[in-house]
């Protein structure tokens, strides 16, 4: 089978490996044939050569792991030891070993769910990040009539903007140094701010957002900007990968402004994938505008190189088998 491996910073190598045996599946595991994958912002530090904090990047370097770092995957079930999945099913979800860049992938069945068969695999892969955003939205207060600001308008931040607007947010502000003027309104952004989070913060007046979502990750500063920006009694949600173990924040500001800080990984994955599938059935215009670029498996290198570029019109990149 084909597989990709990071052999140096910014460099994938294609390999030919033995196919995994269905006889070696553990309880609850599913063997998938690769159909499509999505590139997530959390995949990019590994591509650049950093040893990150992803679950699949422990003990050894990323360059020593076949299929790393892809975790957003769509596949056809080849064999299953999970009661919800049968051979021939098409499913979307997590490559639980963060090893989705392979022709055949063994994954935890609890992180997979069937999807609307009318969706193409490259569109269906977007259900995985949408499931994460919907789960995070469940942890937030009612957004109806509120002002929501989203720091970071990449593929995750734009989904947060869309979901916030769909949940009844009165006003959505999207903050990003890349010009998102052309795509922001499509995702429910009322005010597109082209600026870094500190510059946006320095120009805020009295009308501050009730909820601020930090959708950048991988750094400390933006979380503090979110805490400084949110209104009295407001909520900040930190989403993404924390590259540092410790994030210093102003507890004085948290206390004086009666703020709530929330975060967390996505739980109940099968339920949330089903919720994402239902969400796109009621919002059919979302996925065609979300998945902006597709690459074949022969062009994995080019797909990741594009993902690293600050391109205003790019949202989600899918790789198709």
VENNOR-V560468 format. One record per residue. N is the residue number from 1. OMEGA is omega in whole degrees, -180 to 180 (* if undefined). D_CENTER is the distance of its C-alpha to the mean C-alpha in Angstrom with 1 decimal. Layout:
BEGIN
N:OMEGA:D_CENTER, N:OMEGA:D_CENTER
END
This chain:
BEGIN
1:176:27.0, 2:175:24.8, 3:177:22.2, 4:-179:20.8, 5:174:21.2, 6:-178:20.6, 7:178:24.2, 8:176:24.1, 9:178:21.8, 10:-173:20.4, 11:172:22.2, 12:172:21.4, 13:178:24.3, 14:-177:24.7, 15:171:26.5, 16:-174:28.6, 17:173:28.3, 18:177:29.9, 19:176:28.2, 20:-179:27.2, 21:177:29.8, 22:-179:29.2, 23:-176:32.0, 24:177:30.0, 25:173:27.2, 26:177:27.1, 27:178:27.2, 28:-178:24.1, 29:-179:22.7, 30:175:22.1, 31:-176:22.8, 32:166:20.7, 33:-176:21.7, 34:171:18.9, 35:-179:18.4, 36:176:15.1, 37:176:11.9, 38:176:8.8, 39:179:8.3, 40:177:5.3, 41:179:6.8, 42:177:7.5, 43:-168:9.5, 44:177:11.7, 45:178:14.0, 46:178:15.2, 47:-180:16.0, 48:176:17.9, 49:-179:19.8, 50:171:18.7, 51:-170:18.9, 52:-175:15.8, 53:178:15.0, 54:-179:12.8, 55:-179:14.7, 56:-174:15.7, 57:-178:17.1, 58:174:20.1, 59:179:23.7, 60:179:23.7, 61:-179:22.2, 62:-177:19.2, 63:-179:21.9, 64:-174:23.7, 65:179:21.0, 66:177:21.0, 67:-178:17.8, 68:14:15.7, 69:-174:12.9, 70:174:11.1, 71:177:9.5, 72:-170:8.1, 73:169:11.7, 74:-179:14.3, 75:173:17.8, 76:-178:21.4, 77:177:22.9, 78:178:25.8, 79:-174:26.9, 80:168:25.9, 81:176:27.1, 82:-173:25.0, 83:-177:26.9, 84:-172:24.2, 85:-179:23.7, 86:176:26.5, 87:-177:27.2, 88:177:26.4, 89:171:23.5, 90:-173:20.4, 91:178:17.3, 92:175:13.5, 93:-173:11.3, 94:161:10.9, 95:-165:13.1, 96:176:14.3, 97:-176:16.0, 98:-175:13.1, 99:-172:15.8, 100:-180:14.6, 101:179:16.5, 102:-178:19.6, 103:177:21.8, 104:-173:22.0, 105:173:19.5, 106:-176:20.5, 107:175:17.9, 108:-177:18.4, 109:178:19.3, 110:178:18.0, 111:-178:14.4, 112:176:15.3, 113:174:16.7, 114:-179:18.8, 115:180:17.8, 116:-177:20.0, 117:177:22.1, 118:-180:22.5, 119:171:19.0, 120:179:18.9, 121:-178:16.7, 122:172:14.8, 123:-176:14.1, 124:-178:13.5, 125:180:10.6, 126:179:8.5, 127:-180:9.6, 128:176:7.2, 129:177:4.1, 130:177:7.3, 131:179:8.8, 132:-179:6.8, 133:179:7.7, 134:177:11.1, 135:177:11.8, 136:180:11.4, 137:176:13.6, 138:-179:16.1, 139:-178:16.7, 140:172:17.7, 141:178:21.3, 142:-176:22.3, 143:-178:21.0, 144:177:23.9, 145:-176:25.9, 146:173:23.9, 147:-179:22.8, 148:174:19.1, 149:179:17.9, 150:177:14.3, 151:-174:14.4, 152:-179:12.2, 153:170:11.8, 154:-175:9.4, 155:177:7.0, 156:-178:5.2, 157:178:8.8, 158:175:10.5, 159:177:9.0, 160:179:10.3, 161:-179:13.4, 162:-178:13.9, 163:178:13.6, 164:179:15.9, 165:179:18.4, 166:179:18.5, 167:175:19.2, 168:178:22.2, 169:-179:21.4, 170:-178:24.4, 171:178:22.9, 172:176:19.5, 173:178:19.5, 174:-175:16.8, 175:179:17.3, 176:177:16.5, 177:175:19.0, 178:-178:18.1, 179:180:20.1, 180:-178:18.0, 181:-176:21.3, 182:-175:21.2, 183:-175:17.8, 184:-178:17.4, 185:178:20.0, 186:-179:18.6, 187:174:15.6, 188:-179:18.1, 189:179:18.5, 190:178:22.2, 191:178:22.5, 192:-180:20.8, 193:174:21.4, 194:-178:21.4, 195:168:21.8, 196:-175:20.5, 197:180:20.0, 198:178:23.4, 199:176:25.2, 200:180:23.7, 201:-176:24.8, 202:-179:28.3, 203:179:28.9, 204:176:28.0, 205:-179:31.0, 206:-178:31.9, 207:-176:29.4, 208:-178:26.4, 209:177:23.2, 210:-179:23.3, 211:175:19.7, 212:178:17.5, 213:177:13.8, 214:-175:12.8, 215:-180:9.4, 216:-178:10.6, 217:172:11.0, 218:179:13.2, 219:-176:16.3, 220:-167:18.8, 221:-173:20.3, 222:177:17.7, 223:178:17.7, 224:177:21.5, 225:178:21.4, 226:180:19.4, 227:179:22.1, 228:-174:24.9, 229:-170:23.7, 230:-178:23.3, 231:176:26.5, 232:180:29.0, 233:-174:27.8, 234:-178:24.2, 235:174:20.9, 236:174:18.2, 237:176:14.7, 238:-178:13.0, 239:173:9.3, 240:-174:7.8, 241:176:10.0, 242:-179:13.7, 243:178:15.7, 244:180:18.9, 245:-174:20.5, 246:178:22.2, 247:179:21.2, 248:177:24.4, 249:-179:24.4, 250:176:27.4, 251:176:28.6, 252:179:31.6, 253:178:29.3, 254:-177:27.4, 255:-176:30.8, 256:-178:32.6, 257:177:30.1, 258:-174:29.3, 259:174:25.6, 260:177:23.0, 261:-179:20.0, 262:176:17.4, 263:176:14.3, 264:177:13.2, 265:-178:11.1, 266:175:10.6, 267:178:14.1, 268:-169:15.9, 269:-180:13.3, 270:179:15.9, 271:-177:16.8, 272:175:13.4, 273:176:12.8, 274:177:16.3, 275:178:15.6, 276:178:12.8, 277:179:15.5, 278:-180:18.1, 279:-177:16.2, 280:174:16.0, 281:179:19.7, 282:177:20.7, 283:-172:18.7, 284:-179:19.5, 285:-172:19.0, 286:-171:15.3, 287:179:14.0, 288:178:16.9, 289:-176:16.0, 290:-180:12.2, 291:-172:12.7, 292:-177:15.0, 293:175:15.8, 294:178:16.6, 295:172:18.2, 296:-178:20.4, 297:177:20.2, 298:-176:23.1, 299:179:21.1, 300:-180:18.2, 301:-180:19.7, 302:179:19.7, 303:-180:16.2, 304:178:15.0, 305:177:17.7, 306:-179:16.6, 307:-179:13.0, 308:-177:15.0, 309:176:17.2, 310:-174:17.1, 311:-174:17.6, 312:-175:17.9, 313:-179:17.6, 314:174:14.6, 315:-178:11.3, 316:176:9.6, 317:177:11.4, 318:174:12.4, 319:-176:14.9, 320:-178:17.6, 321:*:20.4
END
